[in-house]
Amino acid sequence: MATHVSCFNPGPAKVPKSVLKKAQDEFTNFQSTGMSVVELSHRSKDYAEINSQCEDRLRKILDIPSNYKVLFMQGGGTGQFSCLPLNIRRGESPVFDYIVTGTWSSKAAAEAKKYGKVNMVFPKPEKFTSVADEKTWKLDPEASYVYYCANETVHGVEVLNPPDTGNVPLVCDMSSNFLTCKVDVSKYGAIVAGAQKNFGAAGVTVVIIRDDLLDTAHPMCPIVMEYKTTAANKSCYNTPPTFCIYLIGLVFEWILEQGGVEAMEKCSAAKSKQVYDLIDKSNFYWSPVDPKYRSRVNIPILLGSPSGNADIENLFVQKATEAGLIGLKGHRSVGGLRASLYNAVSEEDTDRLVKFMIQFEKESAN
Ligand SMILES: Cc1ncc(COP(=O)(O)O)c(C=O)c1O
């Protein structure tokens, strides 16, 4: 195995080295407390400081308006598939609008069905390679919310512009593209994102939610899933994942040091352009996704022919792994390769990948 590794894992994924180093340096003695972060009481002053610093940094990065709460929850992105329909409800028999563009929004819609009626904004397509024309969408004006996934991690379909939903709150799963580009939070009722792709380790999920949506939970909503209770207790109703929250706070600090979300956006555009330029020039690599919706962060790639070739793809993954390029195998449900270019993946990592792809194509032609 190569000693210099570039990690393109889809999640859990790369964390900036300087963040890992800082966490390592502080691990056994956090800021002269004589204790590790994992040993601090979640009711202590030291932990309260970690929690509020983490929130402040995120508010600064995204310029989050004061009428939004920032919550740190457990249960992952999947937990939010249940939290959203359990918390954001209009009327006795709520309807939830779902824009389904891939695996993750499909799962979210299936879960929401347990808690109300799901209106599919357009029929589920056979293939997730594009998004149905907005003119064909059927939104329900009485819906509790409209849900979409900003970036489908498996299919590489990214929706950058928030859909216009009028007075119906817009709810978004940004798990795989959170903090990779600017977002106007005021356009959303709620934003949810798991940490393990762009801003830390698995175990904490960020929820950003507008104040007026805190009061509508189903009475049977489990208390740890209740947004209102989580907000009223500053994400400390029960023991929070303290180390994960500490770590995302360090990643937020790193993002601010790099120049904020603007710098992340620039870097994300440059990295993905390099890979797509190569794909578009070659007769060996193919992207199955409509160019209008190509993800900047998860790039599915087919090899050898426009429909892929499993033998060539397996060989690519094997050789890439030997060369220290890790995590490039496509999701088992779609095959091919997938390059995940999250925030911590550097332009240097991407250069290495592109050079490797060029070399592999040459070798395959011989
Ligand atoms: C877009 C998206 N949403 C939700 C999830 C589910 O997250 P978790 O595994 O944390 O439940 C994932 C996981 O990869 C994801 O990519």
The ligand as an ORCA input file, in Angstrom:
! r2SCAN-3c Opt
* xyz 0 1
  C     -27.457     12.619      0.735
  C     -27.477     11.652      1.877
  N     -28.507     11.692      2.746
  C     -28.583     10.848      3.777
  C     -27.626      9.907      3.995
  C     -27.759      8.955      5.153
  O     -26.835      9.306      6.122
  P     -26.543      8.362      7.387
  O     -25.797      7.174      6.879
  O     -25.733      9.271      8.255
  O     -27.845      8.012      7.982
  C     -26.526      9.817      3.123
  C     -25.458      8.815      3.360
  O     -24.536      8.641      2.618
  C     -26.463     10.721      2.042
  O     -25.447     10.664      1.180
*
